[in-house]
Amino acid sequence: MSDKPRKFKGGVHPNDSKALSAHKPIQEAPLFDSYKVIMHQNIGAPPELLVKKGDEVKKGQLLCKAGGFVSVPLHAPTSGTIKAIDKVPGPTGIHVPCIEIAADGEDEWASPFEPIADWKSTDPAELKQRVWDAGIVGMGGAGFPAHVKLSPPEGKKIDTLILNGAECEPYLTADHRLMLENAEDVVLGAAIIARILGLDSAVVGVENNKPDAIEALNQVAGKYNVKVAALPVNYPQGAEKQLIYAITGREVPPGKLPMDVGCVVQNVASAAAVADAVIKGIPSIERITTVTGKPLVDPGNFKLRIGTPIDKVLELAGGISEQPAKLLLGGPMMGIAQSTLGVTIMKNTSGVLLIANDEVSQYTSEPCIRCGRCVDCCPMDILPATISQAVENKRFDWAEKLNVMACIECGSCSYSCPSHRPLNQHFKRAKVEIQAGLRKKG
């Protein structure tokens, strides 16, 4: 591993707009009257419901058990009564099952498991089981079950653990504040994950526009044998394959996973959640989320329980001073636009972003002018313009041959396109069509 990070191919430099919230310390949200906890909060199989309407639950109690190996359990964010098993709008606009809890105001713990203070001498298998039992997922946005990444198949030798602290998405500052204010939790979590993987060290990658976070991490990293790599600012620096290349120089081939080049990548927030689960016995029931945007009176970073209604989240940030043009979960590059305030906070909700009217524009997609900007900025070295034309002609077989499945949906191509072509949306559609075709064949 080189001490000097490498620059990956492509990338863009959008205005980061982080000044709205980067200086705002994390605030813990008050206890609200009710929470609507979406049941399926992980990539993979949905968990299995364990409660019913009218049941009384305690904070941390199991609401759902894992529905398989690629699945995680779900825990109650507070104590109270199950008011309903209903459906609410999910982040993609589809109504999804949720568990509504009427809080009793006591916030009484169920103590789902005991702390493991002596984690250094604890069997790695027990530590990994704790990660699973705590319901920890990739909190940077993907929602992939953390324990699965920590279970490499036989023959896959892992020699490098990387924590993703790049937080390259514009507007978002939750990971920045976490690293700055809770640096020891981050590096302790890294050390625990390293033990699970049979490693004695780890590295945290942080973009160098966060010097205060880098300094905070460096002050505690040494005692856990963790290194901090300051990375050049280049979106999407936080994407797994780009982060691996920047830190190790290894290239993950198309269709392959980080494990195939000996790496495991976890988000810094996931690492902090691992520390909480192991050292304190706390399951994954809350997360730090950036609530930001020009229309908000007082943007900031908040520790929110899963199931917190978005309208309450906006109140925490002082409410709105003007009618926004868009509400996004996540950032402007990879976030998902919402049509309602009925959505709620999930384990992977890194940001709630309001876009002002003067920050958006109406436009019509024009024909490709063959400028090549999308090709130059694509970090995955594919041909966005050609794939887009294949999708427009419903030639999904052609798009597949052109490696559309390698697209990480970072949006760099759409951002760069002078013809305002909906490239990212084309690629998302192509993936859905290809997967649907595979299901029909199967």
GUSE-856668 format. One line per field, with one value per residue (C-alpha): x, y, z; residue in three letters; chain. Coordinates in steps of 0.001 Angstrom, whole numbers, padded with zeros to 6 digits. Each point is the difference from the previous one (the first is absolute). Layout:
BEGIN
u = (X ...)
v = (Y ...)
w = (Z ...)
r = (ala ...)
c = (A ...)
END
This chain:
BEGIN
u = (000000 001461 000009 -000970 -003610 -000609 -002498 -002584 -001106 -002774 -002088 -001480 000186 -003490 -000407 000103 -002424 001170 000425 -003710 000516 003688 000486 -003146 000620 -002137 -003266 -001958 -003645 -002633 -002360 -003001 -003536 000225 002385 -000733 002731 000305 000467 002352 003083 002699 001070 -001016 -002875 -002548 -000069 -002830 -002555 -000102 -002536 -003651 -002349 -000523 003269 002063 003676 003132 002794 002389 -002479 -000145 -002775 001139 002546 002326 -001690 003149 003751 -000201 -002429 000119 -002301 -001898 -000274 -002400 001293 -001894 -002419 -003723 -002883 -000262 -002677 -000209 001662 -000585 001583 001783 001772 003482 002998 -000658 -003659 -001428 -002103 001764 -000930 000777 -000467 -001521 000952 -001892 002706 -000815 002483 002008 002618 000583 002706 -000479 003794 000062 003582 002865 002997 003243 002618 002948 -000455 003723 -000168 -003522 -000368 -000355 -003042 -001757 000813 -001339 -003183 -000423 000249 -002772 -002153 000267 -001452 002885 -000010 002035 -001027 001553 -003070 000202 -001569 001982 000082 003327 000481 -000130 002990 001792 -000609 002302 -000494 002653 002934 -000564 002903 -000596 003096 -001332 -002838 -000973 -002425 -001792 000117 000216 -003569 000405 -003736 -000787 -001871 000502 002080 -001274 003096 002227 -001570 000105 003732 000644 -002104 000191 003336 000755 -003277 000937 003517 -001107 -002634 002701 002178 -002894 -000818 003685 000002 -003058 001866 003209 001891 002096 -000464 -002399 000000 -002557 -000316 -001060 -000127 002490 -002701 -000650 003335 -001591 -001451 003339 001751 -002574 000380 003795 -000028 -001542 000794 003449 -001102 -002284 002543 -002192 001400 -001710 000358 -000680 -001540 -000296 -003449 -001531 -003576 -000787 003018 -002170 -001075 001469 002021 001352 000912 001807 001991 000876 001345 001448 000452 -002062 -002676 -003183 -000907 -003505 -002445 002313 -000159 002560 000568 001387 002972 000402 -001896 -002992 -001504 -002293 -001438 001290 -003528 -000330 003311 -001237 -003187 002171 001791 -003354 -001326 003078 001139 -003389 -002441 -002010 -001729 -000321 -002979 001286 002358 001488 -001695 000719 -003148 000881 -000807 -000595 -003748 000677 000266 002734 001689 001964 000982 -002319 000063 -003330 -001752 -001107 -003670 000169 -002508 001588 -002355 001367 003549 -000625 -001343 003281 001769 -002217 -002580 000033 000337 -001150 -001822 002639 000128 001099 000367 002740 001079 003773 001989 -000608 002134 -001290 -002969 -003604 -002664 -003076 -003617 -001240 001027 -001351 003444 001958 003632 001664 003366 001551 -001563 003177 -001718 -003284 000495 -002277 000851 -001072 -001880 002927 002232 -001984 -000971 -002396 001602 -000617 002319 001757 001744 003544 002578 002882 002037 001402 -000310 -001948 002716 002743 -001662 -001323 001911 -000934 001480 -003175 -001693 -002971 -001073 -000108 -001758 -002566 -000823 -000401 -002503 -001935 -000367 -000974 003086 000657 002000 002334 000202 000930 002789 001267 000351 -002827 -000108 003393 -001531 000063 -002721 002169 -001589 003288 -001008 -003376 001680 002477 -002366 -000592 -003032 -001675 -000458 -001447 002915 -000136 -003737 000567 002519 -002266 -002759 002327 001041 -003622 -000869 003034 -000739 -003671 001100 002268 -002864 -002207 002700 000531)
v = (000000 003349 002951 002234 -000507 -000477 001878 -002224 000543 002501 001707 003485 002944 001284 002821 -001880 002357 -001467 003376 -000029 -002723 -000979 002264 -001201 -002451 -003130 000586 -002853 000087 000034 -002937 000335 -001337 -002678 -001735 -001784 -002570 -001325 -003764 -000649 002180 -002139 -001289 -003659 -001920 001905 -000864 -002020 001810 -001010 002480 000815 002919 000670 -001532 001939 000319 001327 002017 -002362 -002886 -002143 001051 -002295 -002801 -000438 -001696 -001795 000429 003124 001697 001756 000263 003160 001492 002433 003600 000671 -001588 000119 -001808 -001360 002307 -001546 -002258 002170 001308 003286 001496 -001486 001987 -001141 001080 -003507 -000571 -002453 -001775 001848 -000391 003031 000408 002354 001104 -000244 002735 -002310 -001008 -003179 -002377 -003701 -000664 -002401 -001123 000488 002247 -001719 002055 -002341 -000082 -000574 -003504 -000805 -002553 001807 -002176 001340 003575 -000584 -001504 003137 002157 -002095 -000068 003795 000423 002068 000867 002220 003422 001979 -000675 -003557 -001811 -003211 -002266 000640 -003585 -001310 002156 -001456 -003573 -000525 -003341 -002643 000809 003779 001333 003466 002048 003577 001671 003479 002327 002410 003469 001801 001352 001404 000575 003753 001482 -003013 000491 -002720 -002185 003080 000914 -003618 -000248 003382 -000501 -003784 -000906 -002682 -001830 -000090 -001380 -002382 -001365 -000359 -001976 -002325 -000600 -000667 -002664 -001645 -000163 -001276 003226 002120 003359 002149 003237 002819 001947 003646 002729 002737 002681 -001273 000809 000260 -003511 -001347 001574 -001402 -003501 000200 000876 -003377 -002227 -001067 -001893 -002175 -000480 001931 002295 003046 000680 003569 -000279 002604 001487 -001684 -001244 -002966 -000599 -001914 -002684 -003357 -000758 003533 000053 -003327 001230 003309 -001719 -003282 000411 -003157 -000017 -001966 -001617 000471 -002392 -000669 001063 001638 -003440 -001142 002334 -000696 003036 000688 003485 001247 003448 001948 000200 -003773 -000374 002264 -002101 -003123 001603 000821 -003514 -001730 002317 001342 -002691 002536 -001189 002120 002198 003475 001821 003438 001729 003325 002112 002823 002269 003699 -000142 -001131 002547 -001806 -002913 -002427 -003531 -002001 -003352 -001470 -003230 -002234 000611 003744 001759 002405 002844 -000190 -000054 003253 001578 -000830 002086 003000 -000706 001530 003648 -000484 -002657 -002422 -001335 -003492 -002244 -002613 -002852 000008 002534 001695 -002444 -003356 000929 -000886 002699 -000401 000844 000040 000774 -003435 -001622 -000795 -000297 -003339 -001463 001226 003495 002074 003248 001858 002744 002810 001615 003613 001165 002089 -003098 -002006 000630 -001501 -001363 -002299 -002868 000563 -002420 -001041 002333 -002508 002322 -002867 001709 -002896 -002433 002169 000286 -003568 -001607 -003493 000456 -000847 001851 001914 001666 -003252 -001894 002800 -000319 -003751 000570 002575 -002640 -002634 -002002 -001172 -002937 002496 002055 -003153 -000796 003543 -000756 002135 -002275 001423 003489 001167 002622 002836 002487 001485 -000487 001714 002852 000525 -000354 003308 -001540 -000742 -003637 -002128 -002412 -001259 -000634 -001929 -002251 -000661 -001003 -002253 -001851 -000597 -001246 -002299 -001466 -000477 -001843 -002253 -000825 -000986 -002271 -001515)
w = (000000 -001045 002400 -002905 -001160 -003718 -002130 -001620 -003575 -000616 002617 000286 002374 000822 002504 003291 001831 003307 001695 000908 002603 000299 003023 001783 002883 000186 001858 001543 -001022 002746 000506 -002306 000509 -002683 -002381 -003266 -000425 -003550 000275 -002922 000544 -001581 -003379 -000111 001552 002106 003710 001548 002151 003682 001431 -000552 000573 003685 001193 002506 -000875 001664 -001582 -001750 -000086 -003132 -002349 -002824 -000263 -002962 -002941 -001142 -000090 -002194 002351 003369 003020 000903 003496 001640 000147 003258 002425 -000588 -001686 -003525 -001376 -003462 -002534 -003042 -003187 -000569 -003027 -000312 -001269 -003594 000110 000382 003113 002307 003258 003202 003732 001699 003653 002318 002426 003714 000913 002263 -002587 002046 -001233 -000602 000164 -002977 000674 002431 -000744 -001017 001797 -000670 -003766 -000672 001485 -001240 -002769 -003370 -000801 003111 -000967 -003512 001435 002108 -003130 -001562 003139 000250 -003493 -001364 -003708 -002279 001286 -002832 -002116 -001334 002954 -000631 003090 001749 001193 -003583 -000959 003012 -001218 -002985 -001772 000429 -002239 000130 002055 001416 000777 000054 001908 -001200 001751 -002293 001513 -003332 000115 -003497 -000594 -000024 002980 002280 003153 002376 -000349 000311 003334 001177 -000708 001611 003138 000482 -001563 002589 -000724 -003682 000463 002766 -002376 -002651 002414 000915 -003674 -000667 002740 -001554 -003331 001573 -000701 002339 -001711 -002014 -001973 -000051 -003247 000446 -002642 000829 000157 003559 001720 003447 -000290 -001240 002990 002454 -001432 000040 003702 000908 -002989 001156 003097 -002148 -002804 -002437 -002694 -001487 -003726 -001163 -003472 -002774 -000453 -003022 -000207 000289 002242 002483 -002473 001061 -003110 -000269 003689 -000288 -002991 001682 003128 -001289 -003752 -000564 -002684 000608 -003350 -001469 001586 002933 003640 002317 001552 -003350 000480 003710 001315 002216 000123 002764 000609 003012 001426 -000285 001852 002801 000168 000348 002957 001632 -000564 001394 002801 001135 -001158 -002030 -003197 -003151 000830 -000817 -002332 -000616 -002937 -001684 -000376 -002347 -002914 -000614 000757 003588 002788 001935 -001833 002132 000923 002203 001754 -001042 000888 -002826 -000763 000693 -002314 -002481 000946 003568 -001380 -001887 003194 001733 -002634 000758 -002699 -003464 -000923 -003593 -001952 -001285 -003541 001039 003013 -000286 002228 -000368 -001986 -003367 -002019 001217 002171 -000790 -000485 002192 -000791 003596 003573 000938 -000248 003157 001067 -000765 001004 -003254 -000109 -000107 -000918 -000340 -002572 -001111 -003330 -000545 -003075 -001215 000121 -002539 -003606 -002477 -003127 -002923 -000763 -003319 -002381 000857 -001606 000332 002209 002052 003359 001466 -001104 001490 003405 000349 002884 -001218 -003474 -001902 -002893 001440 -003265 -001962 002797 000261 -003699 000408 002802 -002028 -002703 002593 -000910 003522 -001321 -001642 003210 001904 -002475 000467 003720 001375 003062 001012 000379 003633 -000660 001299 -002408 -001198 -003634 000432 001867 -002865 -002961 -001867 -001724 003351 -000888 002848 -000168 003579 -000287 -003230 001708 002973 -002380 -001963 003151 000984 -003488 -000120 003417 -000911 -003134 002044 002364 -002923 -001377 003434)
r = (met ser asp lys pro arg lys phe lys gly gly val his pro asn asp ser lys ala leu ser ala his lys pro ile gln glu ala pro leu phe asp ser tyr lys val ile met his gln asn ile gly ala pro pro glu leu leu val lys lys gly asp glu val lys lys gly gln leu leu cys lys ala gly gly phe val ser val pro leu his ala pro thr ser gly thr ile lys ala ile asp lys val pro gly pro thr gly ile his val pro cys ile glu ile ala ala asp gly glu asp glu trp ala ser pro phe glu pro ile ala asp trp lys ser thr asp pro ala glu leu lys gln arg val trp asp ala gly ile val gly met gly gly ala gly phe pro ala his val lys leu ser pro pro glu gly lys lys ile asp thr leu ile leu asn gly ala glu cys glu pro tyr leu thr ala asp his arg leu met leu glu asn ala glu asp val val leu gly ala ala ile ile ala arg ile leu gly leu asp ser ala val val gly val glu asn asn lys pro asp ala ile glu ala leu asn gln val ala gly lys tyr asn val lys val ala ala leu pro val asn tyr pro gln gly ala glu lys gln leu ile tyr ala ile thr gly arg glu val pro pro gly lys leu pro met asp val gly cys val val gln asn val ala ser ala ala ala val ala asp ala val ile lys gly ile pro ser ile glu arg ile thr thr val thr gly lys pro leu val asp pro gly asn phe lys leu arg ile gly thr pro ile asp lys val leu glu leu ala gly gly ile ser glu gln pro ala lys leu leu leu gly gly pro met met gly ile ala gln ser thr leu gly val thr ile met lys asn thr ser gly val leu leu ile ala asn asp glu val ser gln tyr thr ser glu pro cys ile arg cys gly arg cys val asp cys cys pro met asp ile leu pro ala thr ile ser gln ala val glu asn lys arg phe asp trp ala glu lys leu asn val met ala cys ile glu cys gly ser cys ser tyr ser cys pro ser his arg pro leu asn gln his phe lys arg ala lys val glu ile gln ala gly leu arg lys lys gly)
c = (A A A A A A A A A A A A A A A A A A A A A A A A A A A A A A A A A A A A A A A A A A A A A A A A A A A A A A A A A A A A A A A A A A A A A A A A A A A A A A A A A A A A A A A A A A A A A A A A A A A A A A A A A A A A A A A A A A A A A A A A A A A A A A A A A A A A A A A A A A A A A A A A A A A A A A A A A A A A A A A A A A A A A A A A A A A A A A A A A A A A A A A A A A A A A A A A A A A A A A A A A A A A A A A A A A A A A A A A A A A A A A A A A A A A A A A A A A A A A A A A A A A A A A A A A A A A A A A A A A A A A A A A A A A A A A A A A A A A A A A A A A A A A A A A A A A A A A A A A A A A A A A A A A A A A A A A A A A A A A A A A A A A A A A A A A A A A A A A A A A A A A A A A A A A A A A A A A A A A A A A A A A A A A A A A A A A A A A A A A A A A A A A A A A A A A A A A A A A A A A A A A A A A A A A A A A A A A A A A A A A A A A A A A A A A A A A A A A A A A A A A A)
END
